[in-house]
Amino acid sequence: MNLAIVGVTGMVGRVILNLLEEKNIYINKLYPVASNKSIGKKMFFRKKKYKILSIEEVISLKPDIAIFSAGAEISKKWAIKFTNRGTILIDNSSAWRMDKYKKLIVPEINGNIIKKKDKIIANPNCSTIQLVIVLHPLSKKYQIKRIVISTYQSVTGSGKKGLDQLINEENFINFKKNYCFKINRNAIPHCEIFDRYGYSKEELKLINETKKIFNDKNIRITATSVRIPVVGGHSESVNLTFKNDFDINDLRNILSNTNGLILMDNIKNNIYPMPILCEGNDNVFVGRIRRDMSKTKSLNMWIVSDNLRKGSATNAVQILEYLIHNKFVK
Ligand SMILES: NC(=O)c1ccc[n+]([C@@H]2O[C@H](COP(=O)([O-])OP(=O)(O)OC[C@H]3O[C@@H](n4cnc5c(N)ncnc54)[C@H](OP(=O)(O)O)[C@@H]3O)[C@@H](O)[C@H]2O)c1
């Protein structure tokens, strides 16, 4: 398999390279792609030296697969040019997620809907992936009626620029800001642009992508997304209301037996998920599970996952593995 990684020098691109190494995925030729400022620079993969290429050069090399991780504008501009030459695209940006002809995939949940004819496969947003991994086994048993989510999102979710702002502020270096405000020692309830109803783009991604992945337009979902000065993962406070009542021990059992999910829930011993515990891990972590005393059939929980692993790179690489496993690619 010949593989292009567009955005190879970015936060997600670098983790994709690490994962390909860790998982020892066979790659015949690797085509690393980045912006003009990186073209021609050298990088290493599996101890071999590579030159970073331009996107134009790589199209003509007709890679079997291209993982796009360079933002929605780049994906919209170039995706079709790749697929027209036979390349299958796994896209990390928001460009195709809500396109009704493109599939939005979390392999553990709906990998089985990928078909050979799918040429662009969309990877969901980081905060959506960790949410649906926890909700999916519960929705099967209890049926979800309503979800209220508040996120506490890492600066790495905004790419290199977000991390640079935090590091510069911590070191008192004056630098162009990525966020409207100082992020160090702050919490900014503003992730990407607002729509006319006052919701941020990040909040709408959570709402719309969750409905698409569950193939259920009737789930009632509302969200508030907040950027905090954390590196290592996104956290989510989630209030869930089910159609059916639940036994909390049964519910915990379901979660602890779900692939890709770690139950970390023992308050007597101060055990609950936190970004410092989850960084670099491919799993989603859940804890602080307790009944909502104000409402029947409802509960509260706390979900944490490394947005650069399962929230983006790991999920994309799992899609790649699914394509290889099902022989959709050489
Ligand atoms: N960070 C997350 O947690 C996360 C989670 C889910 C999805 N995503 C999505 O993944 C994508 C990448 O995010 P990131 O956090 O890795 O961003 P990032 O750190 O800012 O990296 C962006 C990458 O895109 C490359 N790039 C920029 N313009 C390009 C162009 N014209 N042609 C080719 N490459 C270009 C950059 O190359 P240079 O180094 O040369 O500038 C860099 O490699 C975005 O679509 C983002 O929404 C990110």
PDBQT file of the ligand as one rigid body, heavy atoms in Angstrom, charges set to zero:
ROOT
HETATM    1  N1  LIG A 401      -5.794  18.575  16.907  1.00  0.00    +0.000 N 
HETATM    2  C1  LIG A 401      -6.829  17.784  17.152  1.00  0.00    +0.000 C 
HETATM    3  O1  LIG A 401      -7.078  17.354  18.295  1.00  0.00    +0.000 OA
HETATM    4  C2  LIG A 401      -7.731  17.353  16.026  1.00  0.00    +0.000 A 
HETATM    5  C3  LIG A 401      -8.738  16.436  16.299  1.00  0.00    +0.000 A 
HETATM    6  C4  LIG A 401      -9.611  16.026  15.290  1.00  0.00    +0.000 A 
HETATM    7  C5  LIG A 401      -9.445  16.548  14.034  1.00  0.00    +0.000 A 
HETATM    8  N2  LIG A 401      -8.467  17.456  13.788  1.00  0.00    +0.000 N 
HETATM    9  C6  LIG A 401      -8.343  17.975  12.430  1.00  0.00    +0.000 C 
HETATM   10  O2  LIG A 401      -7.120  17.510  11.877  1.00  0.00    +0.000 OA
HETATM   11  C7  LIG A 401      -6.580  18.494  11.003  1.00  0.00    +0.000 C 
HETATM   12  C8  LIG A 401      -5.149  18.819  11.438  1.00  0.00    +0.000 C 
HETATM   13  O3  LIG A 401      -5.153  19.304  12.757  1.00  0.00    +0.000 OA
HETATM   14  P1  LIG A 401      -3.792  19.568  13.547  1.00  0.00    +0.000 P 
HETATM   15  O4  LIG A 401      -4.206  19.790  14.941  1.00  0.00    +0.000 OA
HETATM   16  O5  LIG A 401      -2.796  18.529  13.225  1.00  0.00    +0.000 OA
HETATM   17  O6  LIG A 401      -3.319  20.976  12.895  1.00  0.00    +0.000 OA
HETATM   18  P2  LIG A 401      -1.867  21.610  12.847  1.00  0.00    +0.000 P 
HETATM   19  O7  LIG A 401      -1.043  21.166  13.978  1.00  0.00    +0.000 OA
HETATM   20  O8  LIG A 401      -2.084  23.084  12.658  1.00  0.00    +0.000 OA
HETATM   21  O9  LIG A 401      -1.227  21.018  11.493  1.00  0.00    +0.000 OA
HETATM   22  C9  LIG A 401      -1.705  21.373  10.221  1.00  0.00    +0.000 C 
HETATM   23  C10 LIG A 401      -0.970  20.561   9.169  1.00  0.00    +0.000 C 
HETATM   24  O10 LIG A 401      -1.480  20.913   7.887  1.00  0.00    +0.000 OA
HETATM   25  C11 LIG A 401      -0.392  21.280   7.022  1.00  0.00    +0.000 C 
HETATM   26  N3  LIG A 401      -0.840  22.229   6.016  1.00  0.00    +0.000 N 
HETATM   27  C12 LIG A 401      -1.286  23.486   6.207  1.00  0.00    +0.000 A 
HETATM   28  N4  LIG A 401      -1.572  24.061   5.021  1.00  0.00    +0.000 NA
HETATM   29  C13 LIG A 401      -1.277  23.139   4.059  1.00  0.00    +0.000 A 
HETATM   30  C14 LIG A 401      -1.322  23.134   2.634  1.00  0.00    +0.000 A 
HETATM   31  N5  LIG A 401      -1.735  24.215   1.940  1.00  0.00    +0.000 N 
HETATM   32  N6  LIG A 401      -0.950  22.016   1.987  1.00  0.00    +0.000 NA
HETATM   33  C15 LIG A 401      -0.519  20.925   2.648  1.00  0.00    +0.000 A 
HETATM   34  N7  LIG A 401      -0.437  20.871   4.013  1.00  0.00    +0.000 NA
HETATM   35  C16 LIG A 401      -0.815  21.973   4.705  1.00  0.00    +0.000 A 
HETATM   36  C17 LIG A 401       0.635  21.869   7.980  1.00  0.00    +0.000 C 
HETATM   37  O11 LIG A 401       1.919  21.917   7.365  1.00  0.00    +0.000 OA
HETATM   38  P3  LIG A 401       3.059  22.946   7.864  1.00  0.00    +0.000 P 
HETATM   39  O12 LIG A 401       3.677  22.370   9.106  1.00  0.00    +0.000 OA
HETATM   40  O13 LIG A 401       3.995  22.969   6.722  1.00  0.00    +0.000 OA
HETATM   41  O14 LIG A 401       2.382  24.248   8.110  1.00  0.00    +0.000 OA
HETATM   42  C18 LIG A 401       0.543  20.854   9.105  1.00  0.00    +0.000 C 
HETATM   43  O15 LIG A 401       1.242  19.681   8.756  1.00  0.00    +0.000 OA
HETATM   44  C19 LIG A 401      -7.557  19.668  11.035  1.00  0.00    +0.000 C 
HETATM   45  O16 LIG A 401      -8.467  19.525   9.981  1.00  0.00    +0.000 OA
HETATM   46  C20 LIG A 401      -8.273  19.481  12.350  1.00  0.00    +0.000 C 
HETATM   47  O17 LIG A 401      -9.556  20.054  12.355  1.00  0.00    +0.000 OA
HETATM   48  C21 LIG A 401      -7.603  17.853  14.738  1.00  0.00    +0.000 A 
ENDROOT
TORSDOF 0
